Amino acid sequence: MRTFIVVAGLMVAWGLGIEAQQPEAEKPHNMTGCLQKTPDGKSFMLTVNDKKTVQFTRASADLAPHVGHQIQITGTTDTEREKKEGGQKNGHYMEVTGVKMIAAKCS
């Protein structure tokens, strides 16, 4: 019986250790910039201060009507895509969950 309790305790501790190693879910964040189509025309990107570009891997919001507008997007980082592309230094990729128009023209 004592062996059973020790083994059960070790299994629980091992299970907690595995759970603790799971990555945390990305937290939603906002970004503001100018919405444009990607050069290949297949997706969208947000240009922030004419420098930083954010590409969208998925969007549950309809972005097409906002091309050329200054917008604020809400979404999460697509960490899988960033890993595949070599990290954020090679681009920021987001999954967009919301969009809000700030101005009808990019400034």
C-alpha positions as a Markdown table, in Angstrom:
| # | Residue | x | y | z |
|---|---|---|---|---|
| 1 | Met | 0.0 | 0.0 | 0.0 |
| 2 | Arg | 2.8 | 2.4 | 0.9 |
| 3 | Thr | 4.5 | 1.7 | -2.5 |
| 4 | Phe | 1.2 | 2.5 | -4.2 |
| 5 | Ile | 0.9 | 5.9 | -2.5 |
| 6 | Val | 4.5 | 6.8 | -3.4 |
| 7 | Val | 4.0 | 5.8 | -7.0 |
| 8 | Ala | 0.7 | 7.7 | -7.2 |
| 9 | Gly | 2.4 | 10.8 | -5.7 |
| 10 | Leu | 5.2 | 10.6 | -8.2 |
| 11 | Met | 2.7 | 10.3 | -11.1 |
| 12 | Val | 0.8 | 13.4 | -9.9 |
| 13 | Ala | 4.1 | 15.4 | -9.5 |
| 14 | Trp | 5.2 | 14.3 | -13.0 |
| 15 | Gly | 1.8 | 15.3 | -14.4 |
| 16 | Leu | 2.0 | 18.7 | -12.8 |
| 17 | Gly | 5.5 | 19.2 | -14.2 |
| 18 | Ile | 4.3 | 18.4 | -17.7 |
| 19 | Glu | 1.4 | 20.8 | -17.4 |
| 20 | Ala | 3.8 | 23.6 | -16.2 |
| 21 | Gln | 5.9 | 23.2 | -19.3 |
| 22 | Gln | 2.9 | 23.9 | -21.6 |
| 23 | Pro | 3.3 | 27.4 | -23.3 |
| 24 | Glu | 0.9 | 30.1 | -22.1 |
| 25 | Ala | -1.7 | 31.2 | -24.5 |
| 26 | Glu | -0.9 | 34.4 | -26.3 |
| 27 | Lys | -2.6 | 37.4 | -24.8 |
| 28 | Pro | -4.6 | 39.7 | -27.2 |
| 29 | His | -3.0 | 43.0 | -27.9 |
| 30 | Asn | -3.8 | 46.0 | -30.1 |
| 31 | Met | -1.8 | 47.7 | -32.8 |
| 32 | Thr | -2.5 | 50.8 | -34.8 |
| 33 | Gly | -1.4 | 51.5 | -38.4 |
| 34 | Cys | -2.2 | 51.6 | -42.1 |
| 35 | Leu | -3.9 | 48.6 | -43.6 |
| 36 | Gln | -2.5 | 47.4 | -46.9 |
| 37 | Lys | -2.6 | 44.3 | -49.1 |
| 38 | Thr | 0.5 | 42.2 | -49.1 |
| 39 | Pro | 2.7 | 42.5 | -52.2 |
| 40 | Asp | 1.3 | 39.2 | -53.5 |
| 41 | Gly | -2.3 | 40.5 | -52.9 |
| 42 | Lys | -3.3 | 37.3 | -51.0 |
| 43 | Ser | -3.4 | 38.7 | -47.5 |
| 44 | Phe | -3.2 | 41.9 | -45.4 |
| 45 | Met | -0.5 | 43.7 | -43.5 |
| 46 | Leu | -0.4 | 46.6 | -41.1 |
| 47 | Thr | 2.3 | 49.2 | -41.5 |
| 48 | Val | 3.2 | 51.0 | -38.2 |
| 49 | Asn | 4.9 | 54.4 | -38.5 |
| 50 | Asp | 6.0 | 53.6 | -42.1 |
| 51 | Lys | 8.5 | 51.0 | -40.7 |
| 52 | Lys | 7.2 | 48.0 | -38.8 |
| 53 | Thr | 5.1 | 45.6 | -40.8 |
| 54 | Val | 2.7 | 43.1 | -39.3 |
| 55 | Gln | 1.3 | 40.4 | -41.5 |
| 56 | Phe | -2.0 | 38.7 | -40.7 |
| 57 | Thr | -2.1 | 34.9 | -40.9 |
| 58 | Arg | -5.8 | 34.7 | -40.0 |
| 59 | Ala | -8.5 | 37.2 | -39.5 |
| 60 | Ser | -12.0 | 36.6 | -38.1 |
| 61 | Ala | -12.8 | 40.3 | -38.8 |
| 62 | Asp | -13.5 | 41.6 | -42.4 |
| 63 | Leu | -10.4 | 43.6 | -43.3 |
| 64 | Ala | -11.1 | 44.2 | -47.0 |
| 65 | Pro | -13.2 | 47.4 | -46.6 |
| 66 | His | -10.4 | 48.9 | -44.5 |
| 67 | Val | -7.5 | 48.8 | -47.1 |
| 68 | Gly | -6.0 | 52.3 | -47.1 |
| 69 | His | -7.5 | 53.2 | -43.7 |
| 70 | Gln | -5.7 | 53.8 | -40.5 |
| 71 | Ile | -7.0 | 51.1 | -38.2 |
| 72 | Gln | -6.6 | 49.5 | -34.8 |
| 73 | Ile | -6.5 | 45.7 | -34.8 |
| 74 | Thr | -6.9 | 43.4 | -31.9 |
| 75 | Gly | -5.4 | 39.9 | -32.0 |
| 76 | Thr | -2.8 | 37.5 | -30.9 |
| 77 | Thr | 0.8 | 36.7 | -32.1 |
| 78 | Asp | 1.0 | 33.8 | -34.4 |
| 79 | Thr | 4.0 | 32.2 | -32.6 |
| 80 | Glu | 4.1 | 29.2 | -34.9 |
| 81 | Arg | 4.5 | 31.3 | -38.0 |
| 82 | Glu | 7.1 | 33.6 | -36.3 |
| 83 | Lys | 9.1 | 30.5 | -35.3 |
| 84 | Lys | 8.9 | 29.2 | -38.9 |
| 85 | Glu | 10.0 | 32.6 | -40.3 |
| 86 | Gly | 12.9 | 33.0 | -37.9 |
| 87 | Gly | 11.4 | 35.0 | -35.1 |
| 88 | Gln | 10.1 | 38.6 | -34.7 |
| 89 | Lys | 13.2 | 40.1 | -36.2 |
| 90 | Asn | 12.1 | 38.7 | -39.5 |
| 91 | Gly | 8.5 | 39.9 | -39.2 |
| 92 | His | 5.5 | 40.0 | -36.8 |
| 93 | Tyr | 2.6 | 37.8 | -37.6 |
| 94 | Met | -0.8 | 38.1 | -36.0 |
| 95 | Glu | -4.2 | 36.4 | -35.9 |
| 96 | Val | -6.7 | 39.2 | -36.0 |
| 97 | Thr | -9.9 | 39.0 | -33.9 |
| 98 | Gly | -11.1 | 42.6 | -34.3 |
| 99 | Val | -10.7 | 45.8 | -36.3 |
| 100 | Lys | -11.7 | 49.4 | -35.5 |
| 101 | Met | -11.3 | 52.2 | -38.1 |
| 102 | Ile | -9.4 | 55.2 | -36.8 |
| 103 | Ala | -9.3 | 57.3 | -40.0 |
| 104 | Ala | -10.5 | 56.9 | -43.6 |
| 105 | Lys | -6.9 | 57.7 | -44.9 |
| 106 | Cys | -3.5 | 56.7 | -43.7 |
| 107 | Ser | -1.5 | 59.6 | -42.3 |
